[in-house]
């Protein structure tokens, strides 16, 4: 059913692009894409990928809820740092999942590429989990996974899907750049402090540029900090510049 594969590819592109921009709307679009690809992969006998889409449905619902909660509380989808221990735990889980799922698919199914398929499935789940948690590192993992997927789908004669995953590599690079910029903006915001309460003669920072807030999430427009001289407790002196 080539038309079904084409529609699934278009929904995936739209969902991933919205994800690079950190819009909550990305999750319902990805939900539709996962449902369509569940059928496509089952017909191609890529059972690990079929299972992956089923799990994606659960992760997508969680990511949708988690991002919406963040927007309600802070007005934006805020990028969260990924610690080394969490990163190593995620990669270890991906490796274990690859082995276990590969064993099952190789011995109990007629899957076309059981080991490769299982490895990609396992690490795709790790990348998706990191994305639901708003970690920039999800894009690094997606770049690696999608590069391999491009070759696998070409081998399986799923040409539209292979082309899609090549585009997804480019989108992942875009997402990595944009999320890193957002993280830098957040660090700038966190570093700004008001001058209220600083002792006389001291200097402090005060934010003077609003952050864009959208019901759908989206990018931080920017934040400027002004350096102020404090002449009396709680009072601002002349603007000295920043």
C-alpha positions as CSV (number, residue, x, y, z in Angstrom):
1,X,0.0,0.0,0.0
2,X,2.3,2.8,-1.2
3,X,-0.2,5.5,-0.5
4,X,-0.4,4.6,3.2
5,X,3.4,4.7,3.4
6,X,3.4,8.2,1.8
7,X,0.8,9.5,4.2
8,X,2.7,8.1,7.1
9,X,5.9,9.7,5.9
10,X,4.2,13.1,5.6
11,X,2.7,12.9,9.1
12,X,6.1,11.9,10.5
13,X,7.9,14.8,8.8
14,X,5.3,17.3,10.1
15,X,5.5,15.8,13.6
16,X,9.3,15.8,13.8
17,X,9.6,19.3,12.4
18,X,7.1,20.6,15.1
19,X,9.2,18.7,17.7
20,X,12.4,20.5,16.6
21,X,10.5,23.7,17.3
22,X,9.3,22.4,20.7
23,X,5.6,22.7,19.9
24,X,3.2,20.5,21.9
25,X,1.2,20.0,18.6
26,X,4.0,17.6,17.5
27,X,2.7,14.8,19.7
28,X,-0.8,14.3,18.2
29,X,0.7,14.5,14.7
30,X,3.3,11.8,15.7
31,X,0.5,9.7,17.2
32,X,-1.2,9.5,13.8
33,X,2.1,8.7,12.1
34,X,2.7,5.9,14.6
35,X,-0.7,4.3,13.9
36,X,-0.1,4.4,10.1
37,X,3.5,3.0,10.4
38,X,2.3,0.2,12.6
39,X,0.3,-1.1,9.6
40,X,3.1,-0.4,7.1
41,X,5.8,-2.3,9.1
42,X,3.6,-5.2,9.9
43,X,2.9,-5.7,6.2
44,X,6.7,-5.5,5.5
45,X,7.4,-8.2,8.3
46,X,9.4,-5.7,10.3
47,X,8.0,-7.0,13.6
48,X,10.4,-5.2,15.9
49,X,9.4,-1.9,14.2
50,X,5.7,-2.9,14.5
51,X,6.2,-3.4,18.2
52,X,8.1,-0.1,18.3
53,X,5.2,1.8,16.9
54,X,2.9,0.2,19.5
55,X,5.2,1.4,22.3
56,X,5.5,4.8,20.6
57,X,1.8,5.2,21.1
58,X,2.3,5.0,24.8
59,X,5.3,7.2,24.9
60,X,3.6,9.7,22.6
61,X,0.6,10.0,25.0
62,X,3.0,10.5,27.9
63,X,5.1,13.1,26.0
64,X,2.0,15.0,25.0
65,X,0.9,15.1,28.7
66,X,4.3,16.0,30.0
67,X,4.9,18.8,27.6
68,X,1.5,20.3,28.1
69,X,2.0,20.3,31.9
70,X,5.3,22.2,31.3
71,X,3.6,24.8,29.1
72,X,0.8,25.3,31.7
73,X,3.4,25.8,34.5
74,X,6.0,27.8,32.7
75,X,4.5,29.0,29.4
76,X,7.1,27.2,27.3
77,X,8.5,23.8,26.7
78,X,11.7,24.1,28.7
79,X,14.7,22.0,27.7
80,X,16.0,19.8,30.5
81,X,19.7,18.7,31.0
82,X,20.6,15.0,30.8
83,X,23.1,13.9,33.4
84,X,25.8,11.4,32.7
85,X,24.3,8.7,34.9
86,X,20.9,9.0,33.2
87,X,22.6,9.0,29.8
88,X,24.6,5.9,30.6
89,X,21.6,4.2,32.1
90,X,19.6,4.9,28.9
91,X,22.3,3.6,26.6
92,X,22.8,0.5,28.7
93,X,19.0,-0.1,28.6
94,X,19.1,0.2,24.8
95,X,21.9,-2.4,24.6
96,X,20.2,-4.9,26.8
97,X,16.9,-4.4,25.0
98,X,18.7,-4.9,21.6
99,X,20.0,-8.3,22.8
100,X,16.8,-9.6,24.3
101,X,14.5,-8.4,21.5
102,X,17.0,-9.6,18.9
103,X,17.0,-13.1,20.4
104,X,13.2,-13.3,20.5
105,X,12.8,-12.0,16.9
106,X,15.6,-14.3,15.5
107,X,14.3,-17.5,17.1
108,X,10.6,-17.1,17.3
109,X,9.6,-15.0,14.3
110,X,10.2,-14.7,10.5
111,X,11.5,-11.2,10.9
112,X,13.5,-10.0,7.9
113,X,16.4,-8.4,9.8
114,X,16.0,-9.5,13.4
115,X,19.2,-8.2,15.0
116,X,19.5,-4.9,13.2
117,X,15.8,-4.3,13.5
118,X,15.8,-5.0,17.2
119,X,18.8,-2.8,17.9
120,X,17.2,0.2,16.1
121,X,13.9,-0.5,17.8
122,X,15.6,-0.5,21.3
123,X,17.6,2.7,20.8
124,X,14.6,4.4,19.2
125,X,12.7,3.9,22.4
126,X,15.6,5.4,24.4
127,X,15.6,8.4,22.0
128,X,11.9,8.8,22.3
129,X,12.0,8.6,26.1
130,X,14.7,11.3,26.2
131,X,12.5,13.5,23.9
132,X,9.5,13.1,26.1
133,X,11.7,14.3,29.0
134,X,12.9,17.2,26.9
135,X,16.6,16.3,26.8
136,X,18.6,17.7,23.9
137,X,20.6,14.5,23.7
138,X,17.6,12.8,22.1
139,X,18.6,14.4,18.8
140,X,22.1,13.0,18.9
141,X,20.7,9.5,19.3
142,X,18.1,10.1,16.5
143,X,20.9,11.1,14.1
144,X,22.7,7.8,14.6
145,X,19.5,5.7,14.5
146,X,18.0,7.4,11.5
147,X,21.2,7.0,9.4
148,X,21.0,3.3,9.9
149,X,17.3,3.2,9.3
150,X,17.7,4.9,5.9
151,X,19.8,2.0,4.7
152,X,17.5,-0.7,6.2
153,X,14.4,0.7,4.5
154,X,16.2,1.0,1.2
155,X,17.1,-2.7,1.5
156,X,13.5,-3.5,2.2
157,X,12.3,-1.6,-0.8
158,X,10.4,0.9,1.3
159,X,11.7,3.8,-0.8
160,X,9.4,6.5,0.5
161,X,10.3,5.6,4.1
162,X,14.0,5.5,3.3
163,X,13.8,9.0,1.8
164,X,11.8,10.1,4.9
165,X,14.5,8.9,7.3
166,X,17.2,10.7,5.3
167,X,15.2,13.8,5.8
168,X,14.7,13.0,9.5
169,X,18.5,13.0,9.8
170,X,18.5,16.6,8.6
171,X,15.6,17.5,10.9
172,X,17.5,15.9,13.8
173,X,20.5,18.1,13.1
174,X,18.1,21.1,13.0
175,X,16.5,20.0,16.3
176,X,19.9,19.6,17.9
177,X,20.9,23.1,16.9
178,X,17.6,24.7,18.0
179,X,17.4,22.9,21.3
180,X,21.0,23.8,22.1
181,X,20.1,27.4,21.4
182,X,17.1,27.2,23.7
183,X,19.2,25.6,26.4
184,X,21.7,28.5,26.1
185,X,18.8,31.0,26.3
186,X,17.5,29.3,29.5
187,X,21.0,29.5,31.1
188,X,21.1,33.2,30.3
189,X,17.6,33.6,31.9
190,X,18.6,31.7,35.0
191,X,21.8,33.8,35.3
192,X,19.8,37.0,35.5
193,X,18.9,38.2,39.0
194,X,17.1,41.3,40.2
195,X,19.1,43.9,42.1
196,X,16.6,44.1,44.9
197,X,18.1,43.5,48.3
198,X,21.7,43.8,47.1
199,X,23.9,45.8,49.5
200,X,24.7,49.4,48.6
201,X,27.5,49.8,46.2
202,X,27.1,46.3,44.8
203,X,26.1,45.4,41.3
204,X,23.3,43.1,40.1
205,X,21.5,41.9,37.0
206,X,17.9,42.5,36.2
207,X,16.0,40.9,33.2
208,X,14.3,43.4,31.0
209,X,13.1,41.5,28.0
210,X,10.0,39.3,28.1
211,X,10.1,35.7,27.1
212,X,7.6,34.6,24.4
213,X,4.9,32.4,25.9
214,X,2.5,30.4,23.8
215,X,-0.2,27.9,24.6
216,X,1.5,25.5,22.2
217,X,5.0,26.0,23.6
218,X,7.6,27.3,21.2
219,X,10.9,29.1,21.2
220,X,12.2,31.6,23.7
221,X,12.5,34.9,21.8
222,X,15.4,36.1,23.9
223,X,16.4,37.7,27.2
224,X,18.6,40.6,27.9
225,X,20.2,41.5,31.3
226,X,21.0,45.0,32.4
227,X,23.8,45.6,34.8
228,X,22.7,48.0,37.6
229,X,24.5,49.9,40.4
230,X,22.6,49.7,43.7
231,X,23.0,52.9,45.7
232,X,20.6,52.0,48.6
233,X,19.1,48.7,49.8
234,X,16.4,47.7,47.2
235,X,17.0,50.7,45.0
236,X,18.5,50.8,41.5
237,X,21.1,53.3,40.5
238,X,22.3,54.5,37.1
239,X,22.3,52.0,34.3
240,X,25.9,51.2,33.6
241,X,25.2,48.8,30.6
242,X,25.7,45.2,29.8
